[in-house]
C-alpha cells in the first residue's frame, strides 16, 4: 500500500510540475478542454447506460411478446388435436373395434372396412395434415392395416411405459421423429361408470407442420418445446448459423403452455442483443469525439482570445521597460484583466507625475544653487575690502566701523560657504549670530536676542542658509515694523530623540490668520519661507518642513526639525 501511495504522489507531483511548465495560453486551453471533457464524459457514460438499458428492455419485451405468441399458437394447436382425439375416443365406431369377436370374420372385416375405415378417412379429409390415426388393440390380435395395430407396436417406442398413456391426451415424440398425441379408450361394457380399457388411440402428426406457426415468431432466435419427458421440437432461425458466432452467452425466456404443460423456451444469442448497443455505442463515441474536437477548437479559440489582451498588456510593459512612459493603456472591459490594465495605467500616471515633480524640484534646487553661486561673485575681493576697512578704522580710532567690517566678513564667509550647499550646524549658528550683531549695530539695539542652544549637539551637516532666512523674516517682517515696542527674539536649538529641533520666536506684529494657510505656497523672492520649506522637504522628506504658528499683533513662532543618525554622534565622540 505504501508503494502504491508513493507512486500516486509521484504521479501527482509530476502532473503538477508539467502544468507549471505550461505557458498561460496552454494552461487556459487545457483547463477549457478538461472543463468540457468531464461533463461530456459523464453525459456519454450516462447515455450509454440509459441506451443499453432501454435496448435490453426493448429486446426482452420483444422476446416476451414472441414467446407469448408462441404459447397462444401452441395452445391453439393442442386444443384442436386434443379435441379431435377426444372426439375419436368417444366414438362408438372407434372404441368398439378392439372388442370385436374375431370368430365372426365377415362381420368384423365388414365393420372395419365400411364403418371404421370410412369414419377415419372422413376425418383425414377434414384434417389432411394428420399423418395417421391408429387404434392400438390390447384385447386380441385383431389388426387392420395401420388403423388398427396391436399394443405391442406401441410398446416398441422408447418413450412408452404403461403409465405414459392415460385417459387424458398425452404428447410424445416418436423414434421416427413424428409427433404423437395418445389416450386410452373407454370400456364399452361399463354403462354407468366411466372406465378405460388398455386399448388406446393416437393421432400422428408432422412436428414441422404442427409447430410451423412457431417459425414465424422470431427470425433471430432458437426455440424449443419441452414436455416433462422429452424435447418435442427445436427450431433455429436461418439467421443463426450455430457456429462460433453463437457459442457465447444466450439470453432466454420460457413460458408454460396452458393445456399440455409444455415449456416453450425462446433463446437469443447475446450478440443479437448487444449489436444494437454496440452500434449505439459507436454513435455515442463518434458524437463524443466530434464534441471533443469542437472543444479542442473552441479551447484554442478562447485561449487565443484571452491571450490577445494579455499579450497586448505584456507589450505595453515591454515598451515601458524600454523607457516609453507616455503610453495610454486603459481598458474599458470591467474584468480582472481590465482592472489590472487600468491599475497599471494609474501606476504609470503616478510614475510620470512623480518624475515630473522630481524634475521640477531639481530645477528649483538648481535655481537655488545658482542664486548661491551668484552671491559668490569675487568673494576674495569683498573680503580684502572688508579687511582694508577694518585696518583703516583701527588706525582712525573708529571701533564701530572695525566691528562692522569684522561682522560682515564672518557673515559673508559663512553665507557663501565656499560655494558648498551644505554646512555644519556650528557654522550655521555663527552665520546667524553675525547677522544679528550686524542688525543690532544698524538698528541701535531696538531688539534683544535670547539664545538657548543645548550643549553637546552632534556635528551634523545641514543645508546652507536654513536659519538666517527665518531670522531675517522675524526681524524684517515682525520686530522692526513694531518699533514702539521693544523687540525680543528667542532662538532655541535642542535635541529631541534622534532629531534636532529649531525654534525662532518673536514678539512682532504677527501674521494675519487668513495668510497662514498660503504662506508656504507663496514665493516671496530670495531665500523666503517657501524656499526653506522646500529645501527641508527635498533633503529630509515630506514629513519634514516648517511649522508656523502666529497670533496677530502678538507673536510668531517658526519651528522645524532635522533628523540625525547615531553614528554622527559617535564620530563626534
C-alpha positions in Angstrom: 0.0 0.0 0.0 2.8 2.4 0.8 4.4 1.7 -2.6 1.1 2.5 -4.4 0.6 5.7 -2.3 4.2 6.7 -3.2 3.6 6.1 -6.9 0.4 8.1 -6.8 2.1 11.0 -5.1 5.0 10.8 -7.6 2.5 10.9 -10.5 0.6 13.8 -8.9 3.9 15.8 -8.4 4.8 15.1 -12.0 1.5 16.4 -13.2 1.8 19.5 -11.1 5.3 20.2 -12.5 4.0 19.6 -16.0 1.2 22.1 -15.5 3.6 24.6 -14.0 5.9 24.4 -17.1 3.0 25.2 -19.4 2.6 28.6 -20.8 -0.5 30.6 -19.7 -2.2 30.1 -23.1 -1.6 26.3 -22.9 -3.0 26.3 -19.3 -6.1 28.1 -20.4 -6.6 25.6 -23.3 -6.0 22.6 -21.0 -8.5 24.0 -18.4 -11.1 24.6 -21.1 -10.5 21.2 -22.6 -10.8 19.4 -19.2 -13.8 21.5 -18.2 -15.6 20.3 -21.3 -14.3 16.8 -21.2 -15.6 16.0 -17.7 -19.3 16.8 -18.3 -19.1 15.3 -21.8 -17.7 12.0 -20.4 -20.4 11.9 -17.7 -23.1 12.6 -20.3 -21.6 9.9 -22.6 -21.5 7.3 -19.9 -25.0 8.2 -18.7 -26.3 8.0 -22.3 -24.6 4.7 -22.9 -26.1 3.1 -19.8 -29.5 4.5 -20.4 -29.5 3.4 -24.0 -28.2 0.0 -23.1 -30.9 -0.4 -20.5 -33.6 0.7 -22.9 -32.4 -1.6 -25.7 -32.2 -4.5 -23.3 -35.7 -3.8 -22.2 -36.9 -3.5 -25.8 -35.3 -6.8 -26.7 -36.8 -8.5 -23.7 -40.2 -7.0 -24.4 -39.9 -8.3 -28.0 -38.9 -11.8 -26.7 -41.7 -11.8 -24.2 -44.2 -10.8 -26.9 -42.8 -13.5 -29.2 -42.9 -16.3 -26.6 -46.5 -15.2 -25.6 -47.5 -15.5 -29.2 -45.8 -18.9 -29.4 -47.7 -20.1 -26.3 -51.0 -19.0 -27.6 -50.4 -20.5 -31.1 -49.3 -23.8 -29.5 -52.3 -23.9 -27.1 -54.5 -23.4 -30.2 -52.9 -26.4 -31.9 -53.0 -28.5 -28.8 -56.7 -27.6 -28.3 -57.5 -28.7 -31.9 -55.8 -32.0 -31.9 -56.7 -33.0 -28.3 -60.3 -32.1 -29.1 -60.1 -34.3 -32.3 -58.5 -37.1 -30.2 -61.2 -36.9 -27.6 -63.9 -36.9 -30.3 -62.4 -40.1 -31.8 -62.0 -41.8 -28.4 -65.7 -41.2 -27.6 -67.0 -42.5 -30.9 -68.7 -45.9 -30.8 -67.1 -46.8 -34.1 -63.7 -46.5 -32.6 -63.8 -47.8 -29.0 -65.8 -50.9 -30.0 -63.4 -52.1 -32.7 -60.8 -53.8 -30.3 -63.7 -55.8 -28.7 -64.9 -57.4 -32.0 -65.5 -61.2 -32.0 -62.7 -62.4 -34.2 -64.6 -65.6 -34.9 -67.1 -63.6 -36.9 -64.6 -62.6 -39.5 -67.0 -61.5 -42.1 -68.9 -59.2 -39.8 -65.7 -57.9 -38.3 -64.0 -57.0 -41.6 -67.2 -55.6 -42.9 -67.4 -53.3 -40.0 -63.7 -52.4 -40.3 -64.0 -51.6 -44.0 -67.3 -49.9 -44.1 -67.6 -48.2 -40.8 -64.1 -47.9 -39.2 -62.2 -47.0 -42.4 -64.9 -44.7 -43.7 -65.1 -42.8 -40.4 -61.3 -42.4 -40.1 -61.0 -41.4 -43.8 -63.7 -38.8 -43.4 -61.6 -37.3 -40.7 -58.5 -37.4 -42.8 -60.4 -35.3 -45.4 -61.1 -32.7 -42.8 -57.6 -32.9 -41.4 -55.2 -33.7 -44.2 -52.2 -32.7 -42.0 -52.8 -35.8 -39.8 -50.3 -38.4 -40.8 -52.1 -41.4 -39.2 -54.9 -42.2 -36.8 -54.2 -45.5 -35.1 -56.1 -47.6 -32.6 -53.9 -50.0 -30.5 -55.6 -53.3 -29.6 -54.8 -54.9 -26.3 -57.8 -57.3 -26.3 -56.8 -59.5 -29.2 -54.5 -60.0 -32.2 -57.0 -58.3 -34.5 -55.3 -55.9 -36.8 -56.3 -53.8 -39.8 -53.7 -52.0 -41.8 -52.2 -49.0 -40.0 -55.5 -48.0 -38.5 -55.7 -51.0 -36.1 -52.5 -52.3 -34.6 -51.6 -54.5 -31.6 -50.4 -52.8 -28.4 -47.0 -54.4 -28.9 -46.3 -52.0 -31.7 -46.7 -49.1 -29.3 -44.6 -50.8 -26.7 -41.7 -50.7 -29.1 -41.4 -46.9 -28.8 -38.6 -45.7 -26.5 -40.9 -43.4 -24.6 -43.6 -45.9 -23.8 -44.4 -47.1 -20.3 -47.8 -48.3 -19.0 -48.1 -45.1 -17.1 -47.3 -43.0 -20.2 -50.8 -43.4 -21.6 -53.7 -42.2 -19.6 -57.3 -41.3 -20.0 -56.3 -37.8 -20.9 -54.3 -36.9 -24.1 -50.6 -37.1 -23.8 -48.0 -36.0 -26.3 -44.8 -37.8 -27.3 -42.1 -37.6 -29.9 -41.8 -41.0 -31.7 -38.5 -42.6 -32.5 -39.1 -41.8 -36.2 -39.4 -38.1 -35.5 -43.2 -37.8 -35.7 -45.4 -36.2 -33.1 -48.0 -38.4 -31.4 -51.0 -37.5 -29.2 -52.4 -40.5 -27.5 -55.0 -41.5 -24.8 -56.8 -44.6 -23.6 -60.2 -45.7 -25.0 -63.3 -46.1 -22.8 -64.5 -49.5 -21.8 -67.8 -50.1 -23.8 -69.2 -52.6 -21.3 -69.3 -50.1 -18.4 -72.6 -48.4 -18.7 -72.8 -46.3 -15.5 -69.2 -45.9 -14.5 -66.6 -44.1 -16.7 -63.7 -46.6 -17.0 -61.0 -47.1 -19.6 -59.5 -50.2 -21.1 -55.9 -50.8 -22.0 -56.8 -50.0 -25.7 -55.7 -46.6 -26.8 -55.9 -44.3 -29.8 -53.3 -41.9 -31.2 -53.0 -39.2 -33.8 -49.6 -39.0 -35.5 -48.6 -35.5 -36.8 -45.7 -33.9 -38.6 -43.9 -31.7 -35.9 -42.8 -29.3 -38.6 -46.4 -28.8 -39.7 -47.7 -28.8 -36.2 -45.1 -26.2 -34.9 -45.0 -24.3 -38.2 -46.6 -21.2 -36.6 -43.6 -21.0 -34.2 -41.1 -20.4 -37.0 -42.7 -17.0 -37.7 -42.5 -15.9 -34.1 -38.9 -14.5 -34.5 -36.3 -14.6 -37.2 -33.3 -14.4 -34.9 -33.9 -16.9 -32.1 -33.7 -20.5 -31.1 -36.9 -22.0 -29.9 -37.5 -25.3 -28.1 -40.7 -27.0 -27.0 -40.1 -29.3 -24.0 -42.5 -31.7 -22.4 -42.0 -33.3 -19.0 -40.4 -36.3 -20.7 -38.9 -35.1 -24.0 -37.9 -32.2 -26.2 -40.7 -32.2 -28.7 -39.4 -29.6 -31.1 -36.3 -27.5 -31.7 -36.1 -24.6 -34.2 -33.1 -22.5 -35.1 -33.6 -19.4 -37.2 -31.9 -19.2 -40.6 -30.0 -16.0 -39.5 -28.3 -18.1 -36.8 -25.6 -20.4 -38.2 -25.0 -22.2 -34.9 -21.2 -21.7 -35.5 -18.6 -19.8 -33.5 -20.6 -16.6 -33.5 -23.4 -18.4 -31.5 -21.1 -20.1 -28.9 -21.2 -17.2 -26.5 -23.8 -16.4 -23.9 -27.5 -16.8 -24.7 -30.4 -14.9 -23.2 -33.5 -17.0 -22.7 -37.2 -16.7 -21.7 -39.5 -19.6 -21.1 -43.2 -20.0 -20.5 -45.5 -23.0 -19.9 -48.5 -23.7 -22.2 -51.9 -23.8 -20.6 -53.1 -27.2 -21.9 -50.3 -29.7 -22.2 -47.8 -28.5 -19.5 -45.2 -27.9 -22.2 -42.3 -25.4 -21.6 -41.6 -23.2 -24.6 -38.1 -21.8 -24.4 -37.1 -18.8 -26.5 -33.4 -18.1 -26.7 -31.3 -15.4 -28.4 -27.5 -15.1 -28.6 -26.0 -12.2 -26.7 -24.7 -10.7 -29.9 -28.3 -10.1 -31.1 -28.9 -8.0 -28.0 -25.5 -6.3 -27.9 -25.3 -5.5 -31.6 -27.7 -2.5 -31.3 -25.9 -1.5 -28.2 -22.6 -1.7 -30.0 -24.0 0.4 -32.9 -25.4 2.9 -30.4 -22.1 2.9 -28.5 -20.3 3.6 -31.8 -22.6 6.5 -32.5 -22.1 7.9 -28.9 -18.4 7.6 -29.2 -18.5 9.3 -32.6 -20.6 12.1 -31.1 -18.2 12.4 -28.1 -15.1 12.5 -30.4 -16.8 15.2 -32.5 -17.6 17.2 -29.4 -14.0 16.7 -28.2 -12.8 18.1 -31.5 -15.1 21.1 -31.1 -13.9 21.5 -27.5 -10.3 21.5 -28.7 -11.0 24.0 -31.4 -13.0 26.2 -29.0 -10.4 25.9 -26.3 -7.8 27.1 -28.7 -10.0 30.0 -29.8 -10.8 31.1 -26.2 -7.1 30.7 -25.2 -6.1 33.0 -28.2 -8.9 35.4 -27.3 -7.8 35.7 -23.7 -4.1 35.8 -24.6 -4.7 38.6 -27.1 -5.4 41.1 -24.3 -2.7 39.7 -22.1 -0.1 39.8 -24.9 -1.2 43.4 -25.6 -0.7 44.2 -21.9 2.7 42.4 -21.9 3.7 44.5 -25.0 2.9 47.7 -23.1 5.0 46.5 -20.2 7.9 45.9 -22.5 7.5 49.4 -24.0 7.5 50.9 -20.5 10.6 48.8 -19.7 12.3 50.3 -22.8 11.6 53.8 -21.5 8.3 54.8 -23.2 6.3 56.2 -20.3 3.8 58.1 -22.4 1.6 55.2 -23.2 -2.2 55.1 -22.7 -3.1 51.5 -21.9 -6.6 52.0 -20.5 -9.1 49.1 -20.9 -12.9 49.6 -20.9 -13.6 45.9 -20.1 -14.6 45.6 -16.4 -13.0 42.2 -15.9 -9.8 41.3 -14.0 -7.5 42.0 -17.0 -9.2 45.4 -17.5 -8.7 46.2 -13.8 -5.1 45.1 -14.0 -4.5 47.2 -17.1 -6.2 50.3 -15.6 -4.2 49.8 -12.4 -1.0 49.7 -14.5 -2.2 52.9 -16.2 -2.7 54.5 -12.8 0.8 53.4 -11.7 2.2 54.8 -15.0 0.4 58.1 -14.5 1.7 58.4 -10.9 5.2 57.5 -12.0 5.0 60.2 -14.6 3.7 62.7 -12.1 6.4 61.8 -9.6 9.1 62.1 -12.3 7.7 65.5 -13.2 7.6 66.6 -9.6 11.1 65.4 -9.1 12.2 67.2 -12.2 10.6 70.4 -11.1 12.2 70.0 -7.6 15.6 69.5 -9.2 15.1 72.7 -11.3 14.2 74.6 -8.1 17.2 73.2 -6.4 19.4 74.2 -9.3 17.9 77.7 -9.2 18.6 78.0 -5.5 22.2 76.8 -6.1 22.5 79.3 -8.9 21.5 82.1 -6.6 24.0 80.9 -4.1 26.7 80.9 -6.8 25.7 84.4 -7.9 26.3 85.5 -4.4 29.9 84.3 -4.5 31.0 86.7 -7.2 34.5 87.6 -6.5 34.3 86.8 -2.7 38.1 87.4 -2.2 37.7 91.0 -3.5 34.9 91.5 -0.8 37.0 90.0 2.0 40.0 92.1 1.0 37.9 95.3 1.0 36.4 94.5 4.5 39.9 93.7 5.8 41.2 97.1 4.5 38.2 98.9 6.1 38.9 97.2 9.4 42.6 98.2 9.4 41.9 101.8 8.4 39.1 102.0 11.1 41.5 100.9 13.8 44.1 103.4 12.6 41.5 106.1 12.6 40.2 105.1 16.0 36.8 104.1 14.8 35.9 100.8 16.7 32.4 100.6 15.5 33.4 100.6 11.9 36.1 98.0 12.7 33.4 95.9 14.4 31.0 96.2 11.5 33.7 95.1 9.0 34.6 92.1 11.1 30.9 91.0 11.4 30.3 91.4 7.7 33.4 89.4 6.9 32.2 86.5 9.2 28.7 86.8 7.8 29.6 86.5 4.2 32.2 83.9 4.8 29.6 81.6 6.4 26.9 82.6 4.0 28.9 81.9 0.8 30.5 78.8 2.4 32.9 78.5 -0.5 30.0 77.6 -2.8 29.0 74.5 -1.0 25.3 73.6 -0.5 25.9 72.0 3.0 27.4 73.4 6.1 27.9 72.4 9.7 25.5 73.2 12.5 28.2 75.3 14.2 28.9 77.3 11.0 25.1 78.0 10.6 24.9 79.3 14.1 27.9 81.6 13.6 26.2 82.9 10.4 23.0 83.8 12.3 25.0 85.3 15.2 27.0 87.6 13.0 23.8 88.6 11.1 22.1 89.5 14.4 25.1 91.5 15.6 25.1 93.4 12.3 21.4 94.1 12.7 21.9 95.4 16.3 24.5 97.8 15.1 22.3 99.0 12.3 19.2 99.5 14.5 20.9 100.7 17.7 19.7 97.9 19.9 16.0 98.1 19.0 15.6 94.4 19.9 17.1 91.7 22.2 18.2 88.2 21.3 17.9 85.2 23.7 19.9 82.1 22.7 19.1 78.7 24.1 21.5 76.2 22.5 21.8 72.8 24.0 25.4 71.9 24.7 27.0 68.7 23.2 24.9 68.9 20.0 26.0 66.4 17.4 28.1 67.6 14.5 25.7 67.2 11.6 25.6 68.5 8.1 22.7 70.7 7.2 21.7 72.6 4.1 23.3 76.0 3.9 21.2 79.1 5.0 18.4 77.4 6.9 18.3 79.6 10.0 19.3 83.1 8.6 16.3 83.5 6.2 13.9 82.6 9.1 15.7 85.1 11.5 15.6 87.7 8.8 11.9 87.3 8.3 11.3 87.6 12.0 13.3 90.8 12.2 12.2 92.5 8.9 8.5 91.4 8.9 7.9 91.0 12.6 10.0 93.1 15.0 11.1 96.1 13.0 7.6 97.1 11.9 6.6 97.2 15.6 9.1 100.0 16.6 7.4 101.4 19.6 7.6 98.1 21.2 10.9 96.6 22.4 11.6 93.7 20.1 12.5 90.3 21.5 13.9 87.4 19.5 14.2 83.9 21.0 16.4 81.2 19.3 16.4 77.6 20.5 18.3 74.6 19.3 17.8 71.3 21.1 17.9 67.5 20.7 14.7 65.6 20.8 15.2 61.8 20.4 17.0 61.4 17.0 16.1 64.8 15.8 17.4 68.4 16.3 14.7 70.9 16.9 15.0 74.6 15.9 12.7 77.3 17.2 12.5 81.0 16.2 10.1 83.0 18.3 9.5 86.8 18.0 7.1 89.3 19.6 6.4 91.2 16.4 3.3 92.2 14.6 2.3 88.5 13.8 0.7 87.1 10.7 -2.9 87.6 9.8 -4.9 84.3 10.2 -6.1 84.3 6.5 -2.5 84.3 5.3 -1.2 81.4 7.3 -2.6 78.5 5.1 -0.9 80.0 1.9 2.2 81.4 3.5 4.4 78.5 2.5 3.0 78.4 -1.1 3.9 82.0 -1.9 7.2 82.8 -3.4 8.4 86.0 -1.7 11.7 86.2 -3.6 15.2 85.4 -2.4 15.5 83.0 0.4 12.0 83.2 1.8 9.9 80.8 3.9 8.8 78.8 0.9 12.4 78.3 -0.2 13.5 77.0 3.2 10.4 74.7 3.5 11.0 73.2 0.0 14.7 72.6 0.7 13.9 70.9 4.0 11.4 68.5 2.3 13.7 67.8 -0.6 16.6 67.0 1.8 14.8 65.1 4.6 11.4 64.0 3.2 7.9 65.2 3.0 7.3 64.8 6.8 9.9 67.4 7.5 9.2 71.1 6.9 8.3 74.4 8.6 5.6 74.7 11.2 4.4 78.3 11.6 2.2 79.5 14.4 1.2 83.1 14.9 -1.1 85.4 17.0 -1.8 88.5 15.1 -0.4 91.6 16.9 1.5 89.5 19.5 4.0 86.9 18.2 5.1 84.4 15.6 6.8 81.1 16.2 8.5 79.0 13.4 9.8 75.5 14.2 11.3 72.7 12.3 13.3 69.5 12.9 16.1 67.7 11.1 17.0 64.0 11.7 20.4 62.8 12.6 21.8 59.3 13.0 23.6 57.7 15.9 26.9 57.2 14.0 27.2 61.0 13.6 27.2 61.5 17.3 29.7 58.6 17.6 32.1 60.3 15.2 32.0 63.4 17.4 32.9 61.5 20.5 
